[in-house]
Amino acid sequence: MGVTLFKNCKFLFAGADPKSVSTSHSVAVEDDRILFLGTEKEYYEQHPEKSLSTVIDCTDKLVMPGLVDGHNHLCNTLMNISRAFPFDYSHISDHMLTTIHDPYGWLTPESLYDITMTSAINALKHGTTTVENSTILPDTAYEAMDTSGIRGILAPQMASSFRLDSDPLNWKQALEKTKSCIEHYHNPKRRMSVAVHIHDLWDCMEKLMDGALELAEQYDTRFVTHFWEFQNAAERADEMWRDDGGAFSHYMKKGLITSRSVLFHGSMLREPEIEAIAGTGASIIHNPDINGTNCGNCAYVPYMLKKGINVGLGSDYGSLDAMSAMKLMLIVHNIMPRAERVLPYQAPFYAATMGSARAYGLDQEIGSIEPGKKADIITIDLKKAPHLLPLCTSLLEASPELLYFLFTRNCAGTTTSETMVDGKFLRRDGEFLDLDEEKFVKKTFDWAERCMTDLMEKHRFGEHYARIIHPDFMKDGDITWDVLN
Ligand SMILES: [Zn+2]
C-alpha cells in the first residue's frame, strides 16, 4: 500500500493527554500501521528512502484516532418503533419482549445484513473505526462488519429465557454458536475479535452463564454482558439472591466479574459495588444516551473514575454514534445531583478511544496515534465544521485541555472527511469510497416500514416474534429442563 502522509495537521489530537495535542505535525502510515509522528521535515530526514503514495493536506483539518464504540447492537436500529405498543416499561420482561425481542425476532438474514451495514456506515461516518456489536445471527453480522471495513468486536447474544423466531437456538446451541464464531472469526491482530456474551443476568440460566465463563477462559476472550441497566432488574435480582447477600454479592462469588469482564451500562451500580468492581479490573461501558432515553438513569461515572475503574463509551444503538455519546458524557455528569460531579475535559475523549480499547484488550493496538499502532485515523475538515468554533491553535500554549472541552461540547453530529481503518481509506473528502451509503440507508428505511407493518399485524392477534421459554429471574433448580431443548 506504500506510505500515506497526513501532512501539516492544523490540530493533531494524538490521544487524550493534553500534551499529545499538537499543530503543524504530520502522521505517516505504512501499510496497516502508523510509521511516524512529527514534522514533515523530520519525516523526510528519518525516512529518505520511503516514497509517498498518498498525501492528505491537513492544513485545515483536525486529525485524531478513530473512535471505539464500546457497546452497540448494529442490527437493533428498529427497536424504538415498538414503543408504539402498550407495555409496562418498568417491568423488565414485558418491556424486553415488546421493545427488543419482537423487532429482533422479526429479522431475517437479509434484513439483518442491510441494517447492520447501515449502522456500520453510520458509525464510520461519525468517526467510529472500531465497534462492539452485540448481535443475533452472528455469521451474517460478521459478514456485514467485514464487508464494511470497520474493526469489530463480535458478541453473539446468548440467553435462555426466550427464543427468537429469527434465531431459535437453545442454550446449548447458543454456546456452540459462540464457540464456532470464536474459532472462525476471532483474530484481534486483524480486524475482528469475538467476545462471549450472555445477554443479561436475569434471562440466562446459571448453567449458560457457567458455560459462557468457561468459553471465555478457554479461548482467552472477553466476557461481556448488560449489567444492571434497569432499576426493576436490580431490585428483582436482589430479591432472588437475598440469601446470598444480594445479587451483586452472588455474582461476585460466582466469578462473573473479573479482569476479562466488560459490563455494559452499570447504571444501577451503587458506591460499594463500584468499589468492588474496581478491585477486579473489569471495565464498564458507559452509554449515556440509552441510560437517559430508555432506562431513566445514569451511571455514576465520576465515582467509577475516582475509584480507578476503566470506563469506555458506547452508543448502544445503530443509529446513535460515539461522537454524540462523548458530548452527552461531558454534559450529564455536570447535571446529576451526586457527591462526585464534573469530569475532566478530556475524560469523554479518553473513554471513546483508549477506555473502550482497553476494555477489549486492544489498547496496545488502537485508541491513539502512536508509531507502531494500527492506523485507525479520522480527519475532520474544519472548513466545513462551523460548529467546532472557536477551536484555535493559540490554546495549545494557553490551555491545551480546553481544546478537549471545545471539541467535545460541540462534536455531536460531526462527520469525517477521511476515515482510515487498518491503514485503508474507507472515506475520502467526506465520501465513502466503496460503501454505497444511499443504497443501504434506503433499504433500511424500507425495512423499518415493513417491520412496523408486520409488528402491528402480530400485535393485532396478540402474538410475538419470540416466545418465552422460562420466566426471567429463575434459579436453575426451578426450571423444568425439558422446555430448554
Ligand atoms: Zn445493549
Boltz pocket constraint, residues with backbone or C-beta under 6 A from the ligand:
constraints:
  - pocket:
      binder: B
      contacts: [[A, 71], [A, 72], [A, 73], [A, 134], [A, 226], [A, 264], [A, 316]]
      max_distance: 6.0
